[in-house]
């Protein structure tokens, strides 16, 4: 886009769309991953605080479900 504008040509709308799409997907995915990691850390910290206070959270609470995200147990594969 910079090269086409400096050469005196008009910038293509497709080029603007590509730039906007690239920024949107890059920032959007990064933001989603960051928010997911923060939610899991918060849920695990809440579980740890409840365990330290001897006040376990409800078995089916959202914090318990979120804290277990990504915990798939012991692998049975022997590679």
C-alpha positions as CSV (number, residue, x, y, z in Angstrom):
1,X,0.0,0.0,0.0
2,X,2.8,2.4,0.8
3,X,4.6,1.6,-2.4
4,X,1.5,2.2,-4.5
5,X,0.7,5.5,-2.9
6,X,4.2,6.8,-3.2
7,X,4.3,5.9,-6.9
8,X,1.2,8.1,-7.4
9,X,-1.3,5.2,-7.9
10,X,-4.5,4.9,-5.9
11,X,-4.7,2.4,-3.1
12,X,-6.8,-0.7,-3.7
13,X,-9.8,-1.3,-1.4
14,X,-8.7,-4.9,-1.3
15,X,-5.4,-3.9,0.2
16,X,-7.2,-1.9,2.9
17,X,-9.4,-4.9,3.6
18,X,-6.4,-7.2,3.8
19,X,-4.7,-4.9,6.3
20,X,-7.8,-4.5,8.4
21,X,-8.5,-8.2,8.4
22,X,-4.9,-9.0,9.4
23,X,-4.9,-6.6,12.3
24,X,-8.4,-7.8,13.4
25,X,-7.5,-11.4,13.4
26,X,-4.0,-10.9,15.0
27,X,-5.3,-8.7,17.8
28,X,-8.6,-10.6,18.2
29,X,-6.9,-14.0,18.7
30,X,-4.3,-12.5,21.0
31,X,-6.9,-10.8,23.1
32,X,-9.0,-14.0,23.3
33,X,-6.0,-16.1,24.4
34,X,-5.1,-13.5,27.0
35,X,-8.6,-13.3,28.4
36,X,-8.8,-17.1,28.5
37,X,-5.5,-17.4,30.4
38,X,-6.6,-14.7,32.8
39,X,-9.9,-16.4,33.5
40,X,-8.2,-19.8,34.2
41,X,-5.6,-18.1,36.5
42,X,-8.5,-16.4,38.4
43,X,-10.5,-19.6,38.8
44,X,-7.4,-21.5,40.0
45,X,-6.6,-18.8,42.5
46,X,-10.2,-18.8,43.7
47,X,-10.0,-22.6,44.2
48,X,-6.7,-22.3,46.0
49,X,-8.0,-19.6,48.3
50,X,-11.1,-21.6,49.0
51,X,-9.0,-24.7,49.8
52,X,-6.8,-22.7,52.2
53,X,-9.9,-21.4,54.0
54,X,-11.3,-24.9,54.3
55,X,-14.3,-23.7,52.4
56,X,-14.4,-25.8,49.2
57,X,-16.4,-24.3,46.3
58,X,-19.5,-26.0,45.1
59,X,-18.8,-29.1,43.0
60,X,-20.5,-27.7,39.9
61,X,-19.5,-24.0,40.2
62,X,-18.2,-22.0,37.2
63,X,-14.8,-21.5,38.9
64,X,-14.3,-25.3,39.3
65,X,-15.2,-25.9,35.6
66,X,-12.9,-23.1,34.4
67,X,-10.0,-24.1,36.6
68,X,-10.1,-27.6,35.2
69,X,-9.8,-26.3,31.6
70,X,-6.7,-27.9,30.0
71,X,-6.3,-30.5,32.7
72,X,-6.6,-33.8,30.9
73,X,-5.2,-36.1,33.5
74,X,-2.3,-38.5,33.3
75,X,-1.4,-39.5,29.7
76,X,-1.7,-43.2,28.9
77,X,0.6,-42.8,25.9
78,X,4.0,-44.3,26.0
79,X,6.0,-42.6,23.3
